[in-house]
């Protein structure tokens, strides 16, 4: 199984007022992690949780689990 950010992830990030760097700082990860999420890269469960918490959104709103 693979976790991926939904297409709406970038829009939600921007609407919440975060740049890629700003969200990365809020998540305490490198900016390349957020960049790769938005480009369709796989996301670790803990990283998805951090993004959900930082953006104050449900996991299912931001991510999809692919088989």
Secondary structure, DSSP 4 states (H G I P E B T S, - for coil): -EEEE-THHHHHHHHTT--HHHHHHHHTS-HHHHHHHHTT--B-HHHHHHHHHHHT--HHHHEEEE-
